[in-house]
Amino acid sequence: MQPLVAIRAITRLVKNPDHTHEVFTIIRALSGSDLEKGLKRFQATELGKKVLRDRRQLTSVLNDRNMLATLPPSSFGRAYLEFITDEGLSADGLIEASEGEKKEPFTDADLMLFAARQRDMHDLWHVLTQYGRDELGEACLLGFTYAQNRNRGVGFIALVGCLKLYRKYGFSATRAIFRAFRDGRRAEWLPAQDWEFLLEQPLDSVRRELGIQVPKVYRDALPTNSPA
């Protein structure tokens, strides 16, 4: 645990929200043994055992835009492709942001793969939960993510988001972020899902199967001219 490192990084992030690499600095500084705990839970699942045995890299699917474009229009994969195209994103962008953080890499291969897989899920979760990339949407997704992985670094950023966004949204921001946290607790454990398979399935069916709720509190908090 390195709280001073996290405080300095969150200060820089608040001043410049575009410095997304600071997020990874904060998470690494405050995580402690949280990631190892997540890995143990992952290793206990059939999917986790298969991913670790086969060294599956989620980016190999997420970067295959030609394959994603062949999926049915109602599929999760097509919705993901439309999202990253509209937002000018790529799976490699998350990798570049995380590599901007100067800490030593993980020495355990399974831990490194698990951490990378969690990182690479971020934009999938945007599509799945319907939280946008606006500042409130990102904070809500962090609240949802903290409920899923109990990473103290993620929780710290979400809490700071509550305080920062209060000035703009009032208690609506707090309600939206805590509702996202509650919905994250009630959903299935997403790190252990077979995303490569789910991308081919209808998006609405995936949301029902995983217990993903419509983010009504978040949408109600947005200005009327903002996209949901």
C-alpha positions in Angstrom: 0.0 0.0 0.0 1.3 3.4 -1.0 -1.3 6.0 0.0 1.0 9.0 -0.7 1.6 7.8 -4.2 -2.2 7.5 -4.7 -2.9 10.9 -3.3 -0.4 12.6 -5.6 -1.8 10.6 -8.6 -5.4 11.5 -7.8 -4.5 15.1 -7.5 -2.9 15.0 -11.0 -5.9 13.1 -12.4 -8.4 15.6 -11.0 -6.4 18.5 -12.6 -6.2 16.6 -15.9 -8.8 13.8 -16.4 -7.3 12.9 -19.7 -4.3 11.5 -18.0 -5.8 8.0 -17.7 -2.5 6.4 -16.9 -2.9 8.0 -13.4 -5.8 5.6 -12.8 -3.5 2.6 -13.0 -1.0 4.3 -10.7 -3.7 4.7 -8.1 -5.0 1.2 -8.5 -1.5 -0.2 -8.1 -0.7 2.0 -5.1 -3.8 1.0 -3.1 -4.6 -2.5 -4.3 -2.4 -4.4 -1.8 -3.5 -8.1 -2.0 -6.8 -7.3 -3.8 -5.7 -8.6 -7.2 -4.2 -11.8 -5.7 -7.6 -12.4 -4.0 -9.4 -11.9 -7.3 -7.0 -14.3 -9.0 -7.6 -17.0 -6.5 -11.4 -16.7 -7.0 -10.8 -16.7 -10.8 -8.6 -19.9 -10.5 -11.4 -21.7 -8.7 -13.8 -21.3 -11.8 -13.8 -23.5 -14.8 -13.5 -20.6 -17.1 -10.6 -19.2 -15.1 -8.7 -22.5 -15.3 -9.2 -22.7 -19.0 -8.1 -19.1 -19.6 -5.0 -19.5 -17.6 -4.1 -22.9 -19.1 -4.6 -21.7 -22.7 -3.0 -18.2 -22.0 -6.1 -16.6 -23.6 -5.7 -12.9 -24.4 -8.9 -11.0 -24.6 -7.4 -8.4 -26.9 -6.9 -11.0 -29.6 -10.7 -10.9 -30.0 -11.4 -7.3 -29.2 -8.9 -6.1 -31.8 -10.4 -8.2 -34.6 -12.7 -5.6 -36.0 -13.3 -7.6 -39.2 -14.6 -10.5 -37.1 -16.7 -8.2 -34.9 -18.3 -6.7 -38.0 -19.5 -10.1 -39.2 -21.6 -10.6 -36.0 -25.4 -10.0 -36.0 -26.5 -6.4 -35.5 -28.1 -7.3 -32.2 -25.0 -9.0 -30.8 -22.9 -7.8 -28.0 -19.8 -7.8 -30.2 -21.4 -5.5 -32.8 -22.5 -3.1 -30.0 -19.0 -3.1 -28.7 -17.6 -2.4 -32.2 -20.0 0.5 -32.7 -19.0 1.9 -29.3 -15.3 1.9 -29.8 -15.7 3.2 -33.4 -17.9 6.1 -32.3 -15.6 6.9 -29.3 -12.4 6.6 -31.3 -11.1 3.8 -29.0 -9.3 0.5 -29.3 -8.4 -2.3 -26.9 -4.8 -1.3 -27.3 -5.5 2.2 -25.9 -6.1 0.7 -22.5 -2.8 -1.2 -22.8 -1.0 2.0 -23.7 -2.5 3.8 -20.7 -1.6 1.1 -18.3 2.0 1.0 -19.6 2.3 4.7 -18.9 2.3 3.8 -15.3 6.0 3.2 -14.3 5.7 0.5 -11.7 7.5 -2.8 -12.0 5.5 -5.4 -13.9 4.0 -8.4 -12.2 6.4 -11.3 -11.9 3.6 -13.9 -11.6 2.4 -14.9 -15.1 -1.1 -15.9 -14.0 -1.5 -12.6 -12.0 -0.3 -10.7 -15.0 -2.7 -12.4 -17.4 -5.6 -11.9 -14.9 -4.8 -8.2 -14.4 -4.6 -7.7 -18.2 -7.9 -9.4 -18.7 -9.6 -7.2 -16.1 -8.1 -4.1 -17.7 -9.3 -5.2 -21.2 -12.9 -5.7 -20.0 -13.4 -2.0 -19.2 -15.0 -0.9 -22.5 -17.0 -4.1 -22.6 -18.5 -3.1 -19.3 -19.3 0.3 -20.6 -21.4 -1.3 -23.4 -22.9 -3.9 -21.0 -23.9 -1.5 -18.2 -24.8 1.5 -20.5 -22.7 3.9 -18.5 -21.3 6.5 -20.9 -17.8 7.9 -21.1 -18.9 11.2 -19.6 -17.4 12.0 -16.2 -20.5 10.7 -14.3 -20.7 7.6 -16.4 -17.0 6.8 -15.8 -17.5 7.4 -12.0 -20.6 5.1 -12.0 -18.7 2.4 -13.9 -15.9 2.6 -11.3 -18.5 2.2 -8.5 -19.9 -0.9 -10.4 -16.3 -2.2 -10.9 -15.5 -1.8 -7.2 -18.5 -3.9 -6.3 -17.2 -6.5 -8.6 -13.5 -6.7 -7.8 -13.3 -4.9 -4.3 -10.1 -3.3 -5.4 -9.4 -0.4 -3.0 -7.8 1.7 -5.7 -10.9 1.6 -7.8 -13.1 2.3 -4.8 -10.9 5.3 -3.9 -11.2 6.8 -7.3 -15.0 6.3 -7.3 -15.2 8.0 -3.9 -13.2 11.0 -5.1 -15.5 11.1 -8.1 -18.5 11.4 -5.8 -16.9 14.4 -4.1 -15.8 16.1 -7.3 -19.1 15.6 -9.2 -21.2 16.8 -6.3 -20.4 20.4 -7.4 -21.9 19.8 -10.8 -24.7 17.2 -10.1 -25.4 17.5 -6.3 -26.6 14.4 -4.6 -27.7 13.0 -8.0 -24.1 12.0 -8.6 -23.8 10.3 -5.2 -27.0 8.4 -5.8 -26.0 7.3 -9.3 -22.6 6.1 -8.2 -23.9 4.2 -5.2 -26.7 2.7 -7.3 -24.0 1.5 -9.7 -22.2 -0.1 -6.8 -25.4 -1.8 -5.6 -26.1 -3.1 -9.2 -22.5 -4.3 -9.4 -23.0 -6.3 -6.2 -26.2 -7.9 -7.5 -24.8 -8.8 -11.0 -22.9 -12.0 -11.7 -19.2 -11.9 -11.2 -18.1 -10.5 -14.5 -14.3 -11.3 -14.4 -15.2 -15.0 -14.7 -17.4 -14.7 -17.8 -16.5 -16.1 -21.2 -16.4 -12.8 -23.0 -15.1 -14.3 -26.2 -18.4 -16.4 -26.4 -20.7 -13.7 -25.1 -19.6 -11.3 -27.8 -21.4 -13.5 -30.3 -24.7 -13.5 -28.3 -27.6 -11.0 -28.4 -26.8 -8.0 -26.1 -30.1 -8.0 -24.4 -29.8 -11.7 -23.6 -26.3 -11.2 -22.1 -27.6 -8.4 -19.9 -30.4 -10.6 -18.6 -28.1 -13.6 -18.1 -25.6 -11.5 -16.1 -28.2 -9.5 -14.1 -27.3 -6.1 -15.5 -29.8 -3.4 -14.6 -30.8 -0.4 -16.7 -28.9 2.6 -15.2 -32.0 4.8 -14.6 -30.5 6.8 -11.8 -27.5 7.7 -13.9 -29.6 8.6 -16.9 -31.9 10.8 -14.7 -28.9 12.7 -13.4 -27.6 13.6 -16.8 -28.4 17.0 -18.3 -31.4 16.7 -20.7 -29.2 17.4 -23.7 -26.7 14.7 -22.9 -26.7 11.3 -24.6 -27.8 8.4 -22.4 
